[in-house]
Amino acid sequence: MGGLALLPWEQWIDAAIKAIKRKMYRQRWNRDLAISATWPQAEGTVYQVNSDASNRREEIVYYYSTPSGQHSGFFWHWFDSSDEPDTRAGGIIKLRYDPDDHDKSVVVSFPLVIR
């Protein structure tokens, strides 16, 4: 099944919607970074990468360990048209987790460190 052909004005609206979604995600991430500034930091391992080519982003699924056990999370990695996604399972990320709810986490660093 092929892609949907959009008229020029539909392409413009589509691009505007994607730009707004990306900006809102960036703002939410910056807010989460500020909230998590005092949380403990840990390393996480990328478990799976799911591509969303229509939005030029990848869903990065990861897991990490805390004193209470193993936890997981995900985040969206948005990239520009000039960037080529090179995220792979097994990569290492830096994250912060909520000491009161270890299932809440915020990714601090990107790109990934590949081991």
N, C-alpha and C positions, 0 to 999 in steps of 0.2 A: 504494500500500500504506500503510495507516494505522499509527499508533503502537500499541504494545502496551499494553493496559490492565492496570495492576498493582493488586493488592489493597493495602489500607492498610498492612499489615505489610511487604509487598514494597516499597512506596514508601519506608518508613522505612529498610529495609536498603539500598536503592539510594542514598538520600541519605547514609547513614552511610559507605558505600563511597566515594562521590564525595568526601566531606569528608576521608577518610583519604588518598585518592590526592592530593588537593590539598595537604594538609599535608606529605606525604612529598616531593612535588615542591618545595615551598617550602623544606624543610630541605635537600634536595640542592642547590638553587640557592644558598642561603646558604653552604653548604660550598664550592661551586664559586667563589663570590665571594671567600671567604677564601683559597682556594688560589691564585686568579689575581691577588691584590692587587699583585704585582710584575710582572705581565705587561704588555707594551706595549698601549696602547689605540688603537683605530681606529674609524672610522665605517663602518657597513654600510648597505646599501640593501635594503629589503624587496623580494623578488622575487615572492612569492606568499603568499596567506593562505588557509588551509584551515580551514573551520569544523567544529567538533565540538560541535554544539548539545546533544547528549545529556549532555555533561560541562560545558557552559558554558565552553568554552575555544576558542582558535584556535591552530593551528599556524602560526607565523610562519617562513617560509623566507627567508633573506637571503644576500647575498654581500658580500665585502669584499676589499680589496687589502692585501697585505703586501709587503715587499721581495722575497719569493720568488715572488710572483704572485697570482693570483685564487683565493679560497677561498669556501666556502659553509658554512652551518650552519642550524640551526633551533632554536626554543624554543617552549614552550607558554605562551600568555598566558591565564591564568584570569581570569574576571571574575565579579562578583556579579550577582545578578538585577537590581539597580538600574542596573548599568552596561550601556551598549549598546556592542557592539564597533564601533569605527570605524577599525580598522586597514586601511590600503590599500597596495597595491603602490606603490613609489616613496618610501615613508617612510624616514627616516634613524634609525638606532639607534646607540647607543654600545656598544662591546663591547671585551673584552680577548681576546687570542689568545696561545697558548703559543708562546714564541720557538723552542722545540725541535721543535714539531709544529704548524705553522700551521693545520692543519685542526681543532685543538681551540680552541673559542672559548666565551666566556661573555658573555651580554648583560648590560650594566651598567645601562642606563637604559631606562625605559618610563614614560610613553607615548612614542610616536614623535614625531619632529619632521617635519612634513609640509612639503615644499618645493614 
